[in-house]
Amino acid sequence: MVNYFCYDRTIVRMDSGVAPEVKDVVWVDLISPTTEEKRQVEHDFNVELFTKQESEEIESSSKYVETEEEIGINLNFLVPEDGTFSNEPVSFIIRDKVLFTQRNHEFRSFSETYRKLRTFKPIDGDDIFLTILETRIDYDADLIESITDQISYITHAMVRDKETDRQILLDITTLQETTIAIRENIVEKQRIISSMLKSKMFPKEDYEKMRIMIKDVGSLLDHTSFNFERLEFLQNSFLGLAGIEQSRVIKIFTVVTVVFMPPTLIASAYGMNFHHMPELDKVWGYPFALFLMLCSSISTLLFFRSKKWL
């Protein structure tokens, strides 16, 4: 599907049968386009779109390419997937003040940009691209805020309930992986904006907006670092609580074992059945053995209490 966004804020779809004039188009948005749709756009606007392989390149040199005629940018947008996030490539080309975007997913950033463009008239494709980037940075901030809330919830649950359940550790690990993915994604945006600031193709009035965005990106990176430190502290706290709980269980087993050792020794001595054991022939022999076992156990418990081991 291909959407044309015109200067008069109208949106025309390629399959609608009504083709807008090239000079009226400020943004061409390709969403999972077919080969024929890509060829048509390349023919109408004299532009060479990114191939699938070029969009997925991970080298820094492939993320931002600038020539005398156009700027090509490849970014990864985060997509929720099974409680974590995966990277989805999105390509941008700015040529003759027209923005071309290629994507295979319906992102909230693009939907929000469409909504914003209904309220203000874009100057050119550069303006729309900066709006998409600005909206995406706001979305990243929302993701980081969501992770912060989850960290606070886990922290309160551990303090309140003293839980050391295995699921908590898995949740912490998942949040760590998510934080790393968000940080890598934000660093990528930081590099792109830094490259844009060195470009001479953007109007002068856009540079101040880009400086503000790079400051916002820097603050987001600081926040992700803080969240990661909190998660590491939370993980260490969990492992410490789990160690204390394990030590408590071992301590109980140790105390029980030691308390029953003297009675076991006494029972073993009287269980040998030698003929010359005076207590065997006495009526009070059996109660006397039980009394010795009881006294030995109580003495051991009192000794532990005096040492404050219990």
Secondary structure, 3 states (H helix, E strand, C coil): CEEEEECCCCEEEHHHCCCCCHHHEEEEEEECCCHHHHHHHHHHHCCCCCCHHHHCCCCHHHHEEECCCEEEEEEEEEEEECCEEEEEEEEEEEECCEEEEEECCCCHHHHHHHHHHCCCCCCCHHHHHHHHHHHHHHHHHHHHHHHHHHHHHHHHHHHHHCCCCHHHHHHHHHHHHHHHHHHHHHHHHHHHHHHHHHCCCCCHHHHHHHHHHHHHHHHHHHHHHHHHHHHHHHHHHHHHHHHHHHHHHHHHHHHHHHHCHHHHHHHHHHCCCCCCCHHHHCCCHHHHHHHHHHHHHHHHHHHHHHCCCC
